Amino acid sequence: MEKATKKIKVTLLKSTAGRVESVKATIEALGLKKIRSSNVLSVNPQIMGMIDKVKHLIKVEDVK
Protein backbone atom coordinates (compact mmCIF):
# COMPACT_ATOMS: atom_id res chain seq x y z
CA MET A 1 0.00 0.00 0.00
CA GLU A 2 1.41 3.39 -1.03
CA LYS A 3 1.68 6.18 1.48
CA ALA A 4 -0.36 9.17 0.31
CA THR A 5 1.78 12.27 0.04
CA LYS A 6 0.38 15.42 1.59
CA LYS A 7 -0.13 18.34 -0.78
CA ILE A 8 -0.03 22.07 -0.12
CA LYS A 9 -0.97 25.07 -2.23
CA VAL A 10 1.53 27.93 -2.21
CA THR A 11 0.47 31.41 -3.39
CA LEU A 12 2.77 34.41 -3.93
CA LEU A 13 1.30 37.44 -2.13
CA LYS A 14 4.12 39.99 -2.23
CA SER A 15 6.59 41.08 -4.89
CA THR A 16 10.18 39.86 -5.02
CA ALA A 17 11.38 43.27 -6.23
CA GLY A 18 14.26 44.49 -4.10
CA ARG A 19 14.81 41.06 -2.49
CA VAL A 20 18.14 39.26 -2.47
CA GLU A 21 18.83 36.85 -5.33
CA SER A 22 18.51 33.75 -3.13
CA VAL A 23 14.92 34.71 -2.20
CA LYS A 24 14.05 35.34 -5.86
CA ALA A 25 15.54 31.97 -6.82
CA THR A 26 13.59 30.21 -4.06
CA ILE A 27 10.29 31.73 -5.23
CA GLU A 28 11.08 30.62 -8.78
CA ALA A 29 11.99 27.11 -7.56
CA LEU A 30 8.57 26.89 -5.89
CA GLY A 31 7.06 27.52 -9.33
CA LEU A 32 5.76 31.01 -8.60
CA LYS A 33 6.16 33.74 -11.19
CA LYS A 34 3.72 36.59 -10.62
CA ILE A 35 1.84 37.94 -7.62
CA ARG A 36 -1.24 35.77 -6.90
CA SER A 37 0.21 32.85 -8.87
CA SER A 38 -0.22 29.49 -7.13
CA ASN A 39 1.32 26.05 -7.27
CA VAL A 40 0.37 22.74 -5.62
CA LEU A 41 3.39 20.90 -4.20
CA SER A 42 4.06 17.65 -2.35
CA VAL A 43 5.28 18.12 1.20
CA ASN A 44 8.89 17.07 1.80
CA PRO A 45 11.77 18.52 3.85
CA GLN A 46 13.24 20.40 0.88
CA ILE A 47 9.96 22.14 0.01
CA MET A 48 9.27 22.97 3.66
CA GLY A 49 12.74 24.54 3.95
CA MET A 50 12.08 26.71 0.90
CA ILE A 51 8.70 27.73 2.29
CA ASP A 52 10.28 28.67 5.63
CA LYS A 53 12.80 30.88 3.84
CA VAL A 54 10.15 32.93 1.99
CA LYS A 55 7.18 32.63 4.38
CA HIS A 56 6.92 36.44 4.56
CA LEU A 57 6.04 36.58 0.83
CA ILE A 58 3.68 33.62 0.45
CA LYS A 59 0.48 32.01 1.72
CA VAL A 60 0.36 28.23 2.34
CA GLU A 61 -2.86 26.19 2.37
CA ASP A 62 -3.56 22.47 2.77
CA VAL A 63 -5.03 20.68 -0.25
CA LYS A 64 -7.41 17.80 0.32
C-alpha positions in Angstrom: 0.0 0.0 0.0 1.4 3.4 -1.0 1.7 6.2 1.5 -0.4 9.2 0.3 1.8 12.3 0.0 0.4 15.4 1.6 -0.1 18.3 -0.8 0.0 22.1 -0.1 -1.0 25.1 -2.2 1.5 27.9 -2.2 0.5 31.4 -3.4 2.8 34.4 -3.9 1.3 37.4 -2.1 4.1 40.0 -2.2 6.6 41.1 -4.9 10.2 39.9 -5.0 11.4 43.3 -6.2 14.3 44.5 -4.1 14.8 41.1 -2.5 18.1 39.3 -2.5 18.8 36.9 -5.3 18.5 33.8 -3.1 14.9 34.7 -2.2 14.0 35.3 -5.9 15.5 32.0 -6.8 13.6 30.2 -4.1 10.3 31.7 -5.2 11.1 30.6 -8.8 12.0 27.1 -7.6 8.6 26.9 -5.9 7.1 27.5 -9.3 5.8 31.0 -8.6 6.2 33.7 -11.2 3.7 36.6 -10.6 1.8 37.9 -7.6 -1.2 35.8 -6.9 0.2 32.9 -8.9 -0.2 29.5 -7.1 1.3 26.0 -7.3 0.4 22.7 -5.6 3.4 20.9 -4.2 4.1 17.7 -2.3 5.3 18.1 1.2 8.9 17.1 1.8 11.8 18.5 3.9 13.2 20.4 0.9 10.0 22.1 0.0 9.3 23.0 3.7 12.7 24.5 4.0 12.1 26.7 0.9 8.7 27.7 2.3 10.3 28.7 5.6 12.8 30.9 3.8 10.1 32.9 2.0 7.2 32.6 4.4 6.9 36.4 4.6 6.0 36.6 0.8 3.7 33.6 0.4 0.5 32.0 1.7 0.4 28.2 2.3 -2.9 26.2 2.4 -3.6 22.5 2.8 -5.0 20.7 -0.2 -7.4 17.8 0.3 
